[in-house]
Amino acid sequence: MNHLRDNTSFVLCGDIAFSESKNKIVTYRKGYLVCVDGICKGAFNELPEEYRSLPLYDYGTRLIIPGMTDLHVHAPQYTFRGIGMDCELLDWLKNYAFQEEFKYYDMQYASKAYSFFTYDLKRCFSTRAVIFATLHTEATIELMTQLEKTGLITYVGKVNMDRNSDNLQEADASASLKATRQWLESIDGKFKNTKPILTPRFIPSCSNDLMRGIGQLSKETGLRIQSHLSENPSEVEWVKELVPESTCYANAYEIFDTMGTPDCPTIMAHCVYSDEREMKILKNHGAYIAHCADSNMNLISGIAPIKKFLDAGINIGLGTDVAAGSSMNMLKTILITHQASKMYYRLVDNNVKPLTFEEIFYLATAGGGRYFGKVGTFKPGYDFDAVIMDDSIMHTMRDISVRERIERMCYNDADDIINEKFVKGKKVYSSIKA
């Protein structure tokens, strides 16, 4: 058995749960989960003979679930999460986010701040993440360097912005695009698990020339794009003024060739006010919606009709959206997503039923994981991303099922129960003392 197999081939035994589909969670009590060369071979009630020679790690009655994917998070905002929550989006950006991100020109500041972010990301439920940095090239490379050491698999974007952002903006479209190309050249071949993603912040902070340039750069390099779409009413109205020829916000991205393709999908965060026109555009382009219920309520933006998007077959995952979102704990994101969908049904549209827990668990694991490929479930052939948890501190007098334990875990917003994390079969975190 070679060194690779020694590290990434094994069997885990415990209480297992994963999404078979968006409507079904499969569970095993004292089941067996097989990993060979970093790839899942499936979950079993009885361990097949062909895998009995592999090392077996018995976790007893601890829970084993797929790693979760955070499709939208702002790394430089992590250190002021939970602050400025009385503001709406545009005022919050001006008074808090932009002022904080400006500080990342200082590499000493950036290095220390990013160390807090990467340390906590490694310890939480996410095994994959798609991340905004700032417009500062050197600081973005520092973030990518730190993330690479965590063993997590991520996309990171150097932000582009050349207007409407006070002192946090590049000189013009040409300067922004030149800095982006230099960033890409400097990281070429440097990282294994940390990939670049083009990141025009949103249309209000990017000139038409810059947006067109990003679209052209994406076609030229094959790199994906992440941005924001229809988050807040004032933002939506502003885009109408900035791109008057567009039929809607999503169409403005289409005009600049930044909505992507099914083979090179763009992530659009929020989509709170995406109507039938935008839904059609998102689906046609194979875009992913990063649903960020926590930040949407914190900044008084609204509640996105995620159930409608899901039923329409649009790609969706969940995002913590720190710092407008208050935590990188994906369990809290699941909880607030569930609550928000119930309020959408009760207060906005009685024809749109709330998301089920099964659907939300799917979005947090396999739904967002699809952006990275075969990720987010324990079906055979998927990357082996797993989180092992000890929920015994949640005392109960009931004999509850594995599925009920997963739901209870999310509704209790637990963040101190993770024992170990695996990414593609490699253990990247352990709280278990030897």
N, C-alpha and C positions, 0 to 999 in steps of 0.2 A: 504494500500500500504506500503510494508516494506521499510526499509532504502535503500536497494540495488536499488529498483525500483525508489525511490525518486531521486537517483543520476544518474542512467543510463537508465532511461526510459523517453522519451520526443519526441517532434516533432520540427523540424527546418523548417522554411519557408524562401525561398529565391530563387535565380536563380541557379539551380543545374546542374552539368555536371559530367558524369562518363563514363567509358568505358564499353560498352555492350560486345564488342569483340575487337580484336586487330585492326579491321578496322572500328569501329563505336563508336562514342561518342554520348551518349544520353543526351539530355538537357531538362530542364523544366524552363519556366519563371514563377516566383512566385509559385513554386511547393512546395510540402511537403515531408519531409524526416523523416522517423519514426525510432526511436531507442527504443528497448525494452530489458532491462537487458544487455545493451552493444552490442546487435546484431541488425544489420540493418534489417528492415522489408520491405524495398523498398521505392521507390520514387513515388509520385502520383501527378496528376493534381488537384484532389479533395481529401481531407482527408477522408479516410474511417471511417465510423461510429464507428467501434470498437476501434479506436485510439483517439477519440475526447475528452476523459476524461484525456488524458495525458497533461502535461504542454507543452505549445506551445511558441516557441521563434521566433519572426518575425524579420528577418534580412533585410526586404525590398528587394532591388535589389542587395544586396551583393551576391557575388559568393560563392558557396559551392561546394567543390571538395573533392575527397578522399585524405587522407593523403598519402604522397609519401614514397617510400622505397629507402634508400641509401644502396646499396649492398656492398659498399667497401669504407672505409674511415679510415685514420690513425690518431687516436686521439692525439698522442704525437707530431705529425708534425704540428698541427693546428697553433701554435704560430709563425711558420716561413713560412706560405703559401705566395706564390708569390715571393719567394726569390730563387736565383740560377737557374733561368729559361734558362740560356745559356748552361746548361750542358745536356748531354745525361744521360740515366738511371744510368749506373754503376758509373760514376763519380759523379753524383748527390747524389747517396746513400752514397758514401764514404765521400764526402766533406760536405754534409749538413745533410741528414737524420740520418745517423748513429751517427754523432757527437751530434746532438740534442737529440736523443733517449738515448744516454749514460747518460745524465744528470738526467734521471729519477730514478737513484739509490738514489738520494736526495729526500726524501719524502716531504720536504717543497716545493721544486721546483715542484715536480710532482703534489702535491695537488693544488697549485695555477694555474699551467698551465692547468690542467684538468678542473678547475672551469671555465676557459674561454671557453673551448670546450663545456662542457655540457650546459652552459648558452646559447650559441649561437645555439646549436643543438635544444634546447627546443623551440627557437624562430623562427626556419626556417620551411620549408615546410615538412620536414621529420617527420613521426610518428614512423617509424621503421628504424633500421640501423644495419649493420654488421660491426664490428669495430676491427681494430688491436690496441693493446696496445703496450707494449715493452716486453722484456724478464724478467723484474723485477716483481717478484710476488707481493710484497707489494704495489707497485704503480698500478699494474693491479687491485688489490682488491679495492684500493682507487677510481679508475675510475669507477668500477662497482657500488660502493657505491654511488657515485655522480649521476650516470645515473639512478639508482633506484629511487632517489628522484625526477627526472624529470617527471616520469609517462610514459615516452616513453618505447617501447618494443625493446630490442636490444639483439644481440649476441656480446660477447667480447672475444677476444683471447689473452692469454699470449703468446707472440711470442717465437718460438723455433729457435735457431741458434747456431751452434757450429763450424763454419769454415768460412774463407774468409771475416771476418768482423772486423778485427783489434781488438780493445779492447771491442767491443760490441758483445761478444759471450760467451757462456757457456763453461765450461772446456772440456766437451766431451758429447757424446750422452747419456751416463748413467746419468750424472749430469743434463742435460736438461730434460730428462724424469722424473727423480726424482723430480725436481722442479715443473714440470707440475702436477704430481700426488699430491704433497703437496698443490699446488694451488687449485686443484679440491676438495681436502678434506677440505680445510679451508673455501671454499664458499658453501659447501654442505648444501642445505636447507636455505641459507641465503637470497636469493633474489627471488622475484616473477616475475619480468618483465625483469630481466637481466640474460641472459643465457650464459654459457661458450661454446666456440667453439675452437677446436684444430687448432693451427696456426703455421705450419712450414712456415717460411717467403717465401722462394722459394728454389729450389734445390741447387743453388750455395752457400747458407749459411747454408745448412743442410747436414750433412754427410749421407752416405748410411745407417749406423746403426741407426741414428736418424730418418730418414724417415721411415725405417721399424718399428721402435718402435712406431712412431706416428700412422702408419697404424694399428698396433696391438692394441694400446690403443683405437683407434676408434672402432674397433670391440668389444673390451672388455667392453667399456662403452656405446656404442651407440651414442657417441658424433660426431657431424659433423666436417668437416674440411674446412678451407679457406686457399687459397694460391694464387700465381701468375703464369700465364702461357703465354709464347710466347709474351712477351711485347715488346722486343727490339731485333734487329738482333744480337748484340754482346752477349746478354744474351742467346739467342737461341743457338748460336755457342758454348758458354761456357758449356751449359748443354750437348751437344754432346760429349765434351771432358770428362766431369765428369761422365757421364753414357753412355759409348760407346756401351753397349749392347742394348740400347733403339733404337727403330725405329723412334721416334720423342719425343719431349718434353712431350707431354701428356702420351705417353707410359712409360716414366720414372716414372711418378706418378703411373701408373698402376702397374709397377714392384714392387713398394713399398706399394701397396694396400692403396693408399691415394687418389684415384679418386672417392671413395664413391660409393653409390648405389642409385637407384631411391627413396628408403625409407630413405636413410641417405645421402642426396646430398651434394657434395662438391661445394663450390664456387671457381671458377677460374677467377681472375681478368685479364682483357685485351684481350688476345687471338688475338692480332693484326695479328700475323703470323700463325694462325691456318689454316692448309690446309684441304683437304678432309679427310685425315687420322685422324687428330685431331677432326674434326667435328663428325666423326663416333664414336670415343671414348667418346667424351663429351655426345653425345646423348645416347649411350648405357648405360652409367653410370648414366644418369639423372642429370648430373652436371648443375650448373647454371653459365652462363657467366656474370660477372659484367663488363659492357661496360663503359669505362672511357675516353670519347673522349677528354676532356679538358687536362688531364695529358698526354695522348698519343701524343698530338700535342705540349704541353709545353716541353716535354723531347725528342722531335724529334723522337718519336718511330714509328709513322705511323698512318694509319687509319684502324680500324678493319672492316671487311666485314659483319657488323651486319645484313644487309638485307638478306644476304645469310644464316646466322645462323637462323634468324627468320623464313624464308621460309622453312628451313630444319626441323623445329619443335624442335629446341634446346631451353632450358629454358634460358631466358635472362632478366636481369634487368639493371638499371643504377647505376653507382657509381660516387661520386664526387672525390674520391681518393685524398683528401687533404693530403699532401701539394703539391704534384705534380700537382694536380688539385688546382685551385686558390680560390675556394669558396665552401661552403656547401649549397649554394642556389641551390636547384634542378631545379629551373626555368632556371638558367644559364646552367646547365647540359643539359636540354632539348634543349635549343637554340644551344649549341655547337654540340650536337649529330646530330641535324638536318643539320647544316652547314657541318659537317664532312661527313655525308652520301652523300650530294650533291657533295662534292669534290671527294669522292671515285668514284662516277658514272662518273664525268667529267674527272678525271685525271688518274684513275686506271683501271676501268673496266666498259665500256659503257653498258655491258650486265646486270649489277646490278643496278636496278633503285634505286633512293633515297628513304629513309624511308618517309612515309607520316607523317603529324603531328599527325593523329589519332594513328598510330603505336607507335610513340615516347611517346605520352601521356599515352598509354597503358603500355609501358615498365616502365615508371616512377611510375605508380600506381599499376595496377593489375599484370603486368609482374613480377616485383620485389617482389610485395606483396605475390605472390604465395609461395615464399620461407618460409613465416611465416604461411602459411595455407590459409584459406579463408579470404583474406585481399586485399584491394586496389580498391574496387568498391562498389557501393551501391545496388548491387543485394541482394535480400532477403537471409538471412542466413550468410552473411559476417560480420566480426567484424566491428563495427562502428568506423572507423578512419576517421576524417573529418577535413578540414581546411576551415575557413570562412574568406573571403577577401573583402576589400573595394577597388575597382579599380576606384572609381569616380575621383581620382586625375589624371587619364589618360584621359584628356579632348579630346572630339571629336565632330565633327559636324554631324557624321553619326549615323544612327539608326542601330547599329550592333547587331548581334545575340549573344547568350550566347557562342556558339562555337567560334565565332570570338573574343569575349572578352578573352576567355581562351588562344587562340593563341597569341593575342596581349600582354597579360600579360607575356607570356614566352619570346616573342621577345623584350620586354622592360626590361627584366631582373629585374623585380620588387622585392624588398626585404623588403619593409616597408609597405606592404598592409595587412598583416595578422592581423585579429582581434582576432580570437580564434582558438584553436586546441583541438580536442577530440581524445582520444585513448581508444578503446573498450567502448565508451560511457562516459568516464570520461574526464571532461575538465581539460587539463593539462597546458593551457596557455591562457591568455587573455590580450589584450592591451586596452580593452575598459574600460574607467574610470567609476566607479560607480556613 
